[in-house]
Amino acid sequence: MKLLQVAVGVIKNTKGKVLISLRNKSLHQGGLWEFPGGKIESGESPEQALTRELKEELDLTVTAATPLITVKHQYPGLSVQLNVFLVEHFSGDAKSCEGQPFKWVTLAELADHDFPSANQPIIAAAKLPSFYAILDDADDSLLLVNLQKILTHGVKLIQLRLKTLPPDKIEKFIEQAYPLCKQQGALLLINSAANNATEFSLDGIHLTSRHLMSATSRPAFPRGTPEQSRWVAASCHNLQELQHAQAIGVDFAVLAPVLATETHPETEPLGWEQFSGLVAQVNLPVYALGGLSESYLDRARQAGSQGISGIRAFLE
């Protein structure tokens, strides 16, 4: 079956709202909302196709587009590959040149609209930031200091990796940490290695690769917790783990190690080429981890990554 190549834009304005449009009812997946874009013509690059489509459909001129995620999806009788870009730099005021309804919505409001199933990973990628910090308890006396460094750095997604801290100390630390994160608009996830990790009223859970592979479904949170407001992430090191993460409904993954690290010098790094090849086989936002700093962000995005994850990267 032929693969239909499509260029898609997550267009974000200066207020942080994204533009969505309504598919004509006569089209495949008609009547559903989507991120604008269109078919890539022969001889066009995905970026060229996106620039042309956004001009034709919305009279917007793209000045810069950043790779966000690539999604392959099989509908009955149709295979599509969505080449998705984040468009934050454009000129013009959006208008409907082809008669399709459109509107600007907040990231939170995306959940109130019906999208084609192929768009779900795009929605996750649109909501996730470029950096994912890991707060490690190697020296628990530095936990609060390091959290404040991360927040001062402007990081909006943080994992608490508290593998050695006793349960009472974990609770006490979270009582301090979570309000700080809320003040800064940062999401706080807890690593599944912590006792009763799903019981904490945080923004989600990050599964170790061992817990990921033993899970047969997405982790359940306590009753009364809005499921759509909780993130599930996972640590992955190979294709099997990435595919299992996708199968159980994980929202995003971290793939490591990309480069050699001081902490695990004996582990063979993936390198960018292998990282890219693995990410291309799943429909998940995937952060790159291992020997990386913020300066690698462009390289990571070109390899298909959501962004950079790290422990020390955000402490300097």
C-alpha positions as CSV (number, residue, x, y, z in Angstrom):
1,M,0.0,0.0,0.0
2,K,1.3,3.4,-1.0
3,L,2.3,5.7,1.9
4,L,0.7,9.2,1.7
5,Q,3.3,11.8,2.8
6,V,1.7,14.8,4.6
7,A,3.3,17.9,6.0
8,V,1.7,19.2,9.2
9,G,2.2,22.4,11.3
10,V,1.7,23.0,15.0
11,I,1.4,26.8,14.7
12,K,1.9,28.5,18.0
13,N,1.3,32.2,18.5
14,T,3.0,34.5,21.0
15,K,0.2,33.8,23.5
16,G,1.0,30.1,23.4
17,K,-2.2,29.2,21.6
18,V,-2.2,26.8,18.7
19,L,-4.2,26.9,15.5
20,I,-6.5,24.0,14.6
21,S,-8.9,23.6,11.6
22,L,-12.0,21.5,11.0
23,R,-11.8,18.9,8.2
24,N,-14.5,19.1,5.6
25,K,-17.1,16.3,6.1
26,S,-16.6,15.0,2.6
27,L,-12.9,14.2,3.3
28,H,-11.3,11.2,4.9
29,Q,-11.7,11.7,8.7
30,G,-14.0,14.5,7.9
31,G,-15.7,16.4,10.7
32,L,-12.7,16.1,13.0
33,W,-10.3,18.8,14.1
34,E,-6.7,18.7,12.8
35,F,-3.4,20.6,12.7
36,P,-3.2,22.4,9.3
37,G,-1.1,21.1,6.5
38,G,-1.4,19.0,3.4
39,K,0.0,16.4,1.0
40,I,3.7,16.7,0.0
41,E,3.9,17.1,-3.8
42,S,6.5,15.3,-5.9
43,G,9.9,17.1,-5.7
44,E,9.0,19.0,-2.5
45,S,10.6,18.6,0.9
46,P,8.2,18.3,3.9
47,E,9.2,21.9,5.0
48,Q,8.6,23.3,1.5
49,A,5.2,21.6,1.4
50,L,4.2,23.0,4.8
51,T,5.2,26.5,3.8
52,R,3.1,26.2,0.6
53,E,0.1,24.7,2.3
54,L,0.0,27.3,5.1
55,K,0.2,30.1,2.6
56,E,-2.6,28.5,0.4
57,E,-4.9,27.6,3.3
58,L,-4.3,30.3,5.9
59,D,-2.3,33.1,4.2
60,L,0.5,32.6,6.7
61,T,4.1,33.0,5.7
62,V,6.4,30.6,7.5
63,T,9.8,32.1,8.5
64,A,11.1,29.1,10.5
65,A,9.8,25.6,11.2
66,T,11.3,23.1,13.6
67,P,10.9,19.3,13.3
68,L,8.6,18.1,16.0
69,I,7.5,14.5,15.4
70,T,6.9,12.0,12.6
71,V,3.9,9.8,12.9
72,K,3.1,6.8,10.7
73,H,-0.6,5.6,10.9
74,Q,-2.6,2.9,9.2
75,Y,-6.2,3.7,8.5
76,P,-8.5,1.2,6.8
77,G,-7.3,1.4,3.2
78,L,-4.9,4.3,3.8
79,S,-1.3,4.6,5.2
80,V,-0.1,8.1,6.1
81,Q,3.1,9.6,7.3
82,L,2.7,12.9,9.1
83,N,5.8,15.0,9.0
84,V,5.1,17.5,11.8
85,F,6.8,20.8,12.4
86,L,6.5,23.4,15.2
87,V,5.9,26.8,13.6
88,E,6.5,29.6,16.1
89,H,7.9,32.1,13.6
90,F,5.5,33.3,10.9
91,S,4.0,36.5,9.5
92,G,0.5,37.4,8.6
93,D,-2.9,37.0,10.2
94,A,-4.6,33.7,9.7
95,K,-7.6,33.7,7.5
96,S,-9.6,30.8,5.9
97,C,-8.6,30.9,2.2
98,E,-10.3,27.6,1.4
99,G,-13.5,28.0,3.5
100,Q,-12.5,25.6,6.4
101,P,-13.3,26.8,9.9
102,F,-10.3,27.3,12.2
103,K,-9.6,28.7,15.7
104,W,-6.8,29.4,18.1
105,V,-7.0,27.2,21.3
106,T,-4.8,26.8,24.4
107,L,-2.9,23.5,24.8
108,A,-5.3,22.5,27.6
109,E,-8.3,23.1,25.3
110,L,-7.0,20.5,22.7
111,A,-8.5,17.8,24.9
112,D,-12.0,19.3,24.3
113,H,-11.8,18.7,20.5
114,D,-12.1,15.4,18.5
115,F,-9.0,14.7,16.4
116,P,-8.1,11.8,14.1
117,S,-6.4,9.0,16.1
118,A,-3.1,9.7,14.2
119,N,-3.0,13.1,15.8
120,Q,-2.8,11.9,19.4
121,P,1.0,11.7,19.5
122,I,1.1,15.2,17.9
123,I,-1.0,16.6,20.7
124,A,1.4,15.1,23.3
125,A,4.4,16.5,21.4
126,A,2.7,20.0,21.2
127,K,2.2,20.1,24.9
128,L,5.7,18.9,25.9
129,P,8.6,21.3,26.4
130,S,12.1,20.9,24.8
131,F,13.8,20.0,28.1
132,Y,13.2,17.2,30.6
133,A,15.2,17.5,33.8
134,I,16.0,14.5,36.1
135,L,16.3,15.4,39.8
136,D,18.5,12.6,41.3
137,D,18.8,11.8,45.0
138,A,22.5,10.8,44.8
139,D,23.0,13.5,47.5
140,D,19.7,14.1,49.2
141,S,21.0,17.2,51.0
142,L,21.1,18.9,47.6
143,L,17.6,18.0,46.4
144,L,16.0,21.3,47.1
145,V,19.0,23.3,46.0
146,N,19.1,21.4,42.7
147,L,15.4,21.7,42.1
148,Q,15.6,25.5,42.5
149,K,18.5,25.5,40.0
150,I,16.4,23.6,37.5
151,L,13.4,25.9,38.0
152,T,15.6,29.0,37.7
153,H,16.9,27.5,34.4
154,G,13.3,27.7,33.1
155,V,12.8,23.9,32.8
156,K,9.0,23.1,32.8
157,L,9.2,19.2,33.0
158,I,11.0,17.5,35.9
159,Q,11.3,13.9,37.0
160,L,12.0,13.0,40.6
161,R,14.3,10.0,40.5
162,L,14.3,9.2,44.3
163,K,15.6,5.6,44.3
164,T,17.3,5.6,47.7
165,L,15.3,8.1,49.7
166,P,13.0,6.5,52.4
167,P,9.2,6.9,51.9
168,D,8.8,9.5,54.8
169,K,11.6,11.7,53.3
170,I,10.1,11.4,49.8
171,E,6.7,12.7,51.2
172,K,8.4,15.5,53.1
173,F,10.4,16.6,50.0
174,I,7.3,16.5,47.7
175,E,5.4,18.7,50.2
176,Q,8.1,21.3,49.5
177,A,8.9,20.6,45.9
178,Y,5.4,20.4,44.3
179,P,4.2,23.9,45.3
180,L,7.5,25.3,44.0
181,C,6.9,23.6,40.6
182,K,3.3,24.8,40.5
183,Q,4.5,28.4,41.1
184,Q,6.8,28.1,38.1
185,G,4.3,26.3,35.8
186,A,6.4,23.2,35.8
187,L,5.2,19.6,35.7
188,L,6.5,17.2,38.2
189,L,6.7,13.4,37.6
190,I,8.0,10.7,40.0
191,N,10.1,7.7,39.0
192,S,8.3,4.4,39.5
193,A,11.3,3.2,41.6
194,A,9.9,5.2,44.5
195,N,7.5,3.3,46.9
196,N,3.8,3.7,45.9
197,A,4.8,6.1,43.1
198,T,1.3,6.2,41.6
199,E,-0.2,7.3,45.0
200,F,1.5,10.7,45.0
201,S,-0.7,13.6,43.8
202,L,1.8,14.8,41.2
203,D,1.6,15.3,37.4
204,G,2.4,11.8,36.5
205,I,4.8,8.8,36.7
206,H,8.0,7.9,34.9
207,L,8.4,4.1,34.5
208,T,11.8,2.5,34.8
209,S,12.5,0.1,31.9
210,R,12.0,-2.8,34.2
211,H,8.6,-1.6,35.3
212,L,7.7,-0.7,31.7
213,M,8.4,-4.2,30.5
214,S,6.4,-5.8,33.3
215,A,3.4,-3.6,32.7
216,T,0.6,-4.9,30.5
217,S,-1.4,-1.6,30.5
218,R,-1.0,2.0,31.2
219,P,-0.6,2.6,35.0
220,A,-3.8,3.5,36.9
221,F,-3.9,6.5,39.2
222,P,-5.9,6.8,42.4
223,R,-9.7,7.2,42.0
224,G,-10.7,10.8,41.7
225,T,-7.6,11.8,39.7
226,P,-8.5,13.1,36.2
227,E,-6.7,10.5,34.0
228,Q,-6.1,13.0,31.1
229,S,-4.2,15.3,33.4
230,R,-1.6,12.7,34.4
231,W,1.4,12.0,32.2
232,V,3.0,8.5,31.9
233,A,6.6,8.4,30.7
234,A,9.1,5.6,30.4
235,S,12.9,4.9,30.2
236,C,13.9,3.0,27.0
237,H,17.2,1.7,25.6
238,N,16.1,-0.3,22.5
239,L,13.3,-0.8,20.0
240,Q,11.5,-3.5,22.1
241,E,11.1,-1.1,25.0
242,L,10.0,1.7,22.8
243,Q,7.4,-0.4,21.0
244,H,6.1,-1.7,24.4
245,A,5.9,1.8,25.7
246,Q,3.7,2.7,22.7
247,A,1.6,-0.4,23.0
248,I,0.6,0.3,26.6
249,G,-0.2,3.9,26.0
250,V,2.8,5.8,27.4
251,D,2.7,9.5,26.5
252,F,6.4,9.9,25.9
253,A,9.7,8.1,26.3
254,V,13.4,8.8,27.1
255,L,15.9,6.9,25.0
256,A,19.5,6.4,26.3
257,P,22.4,6.6,26.1
258,V,22.9,8.7,23.0
259,L,26.5,9.6,23.8
260,A,29.0,8.2,26.2
261,T,28.5,9.2,29.8
262,E,30.8,9.5,32.9
263,T,28.3,7.6,35.1
264,H,28.1,4.5,32.8
265,P,31.3,4.4,30.8
266,E,30.9,0.7,30.1
267,T,27.6,1.2,28.2
268,E,27.9,1.4,24.4
269,P,26.2,4.6,23.3
270,L,23.6,4.6,20.5
271,G,24.9,7.5,18.6
272,W,22.6,9.9,16.7
273,E,22.1,7.7,13.6
274,Q,20.9,4.7,15.7
275,F,18.8,7.0,17.9
276,S,17.1,8.5,14.9
277,G,16.4,5.1,13.4
278,L,14.8,3.8,16.6
279,V,12.6,6.9,17.1
280,A,11.4,6.7,13.5
281,Q,9.8,3.3,14.3
282,V,7.4,4.5,17.0
283,N,4.7,7.2,17.2
284,L,5.9,8.7,20.5
285,P,7.6,11.9,21.5
286,V,11.1,10.7,22.6
287,Y,13.7,12.7,24.6
288,A,17.4,12.1,24.0
289,L,19.4,11.3,27.2
290,G,23.1,10.6,27.9
291,G,26.1,12.8,27.6
292,L,24.1,15.8,26.4
293,S,23.7,19.4,27.2
294,E,21.2,22.0,26.1
295,S,23.5,22.9,23.2
296,Y,22.6,19.6,21.6
297,L,18.9,20.6,21.1
298,D,19.0,21.4,17.4
299,R,21.0,18.2,16.7
300,A,18.5,16.2,18.7
301,R,15.5,17.7,16.9
302,Q,17.1,16.8,13.5
303,A,17.3,13.2,14.8
304,G,13.6,13.2,15.5
305,S,13.8,13.9,19.2
306,Q,11.3,15.9,21.3
307,G,14.3,17.5,23.1
308,I,17.0,16.9,25.7
309,S,16.8,15.1,29.0
310,G,19.5,15.1,31.6
311,I,20.6,15.2,35.2
312,R,23.6,17.5,35.2
313,A,22.6,19.4,32.0
314,F,20.4,21.9,33.9
315,L,22.4,22.3,37.1
316,E,25.3,24.4,35.7
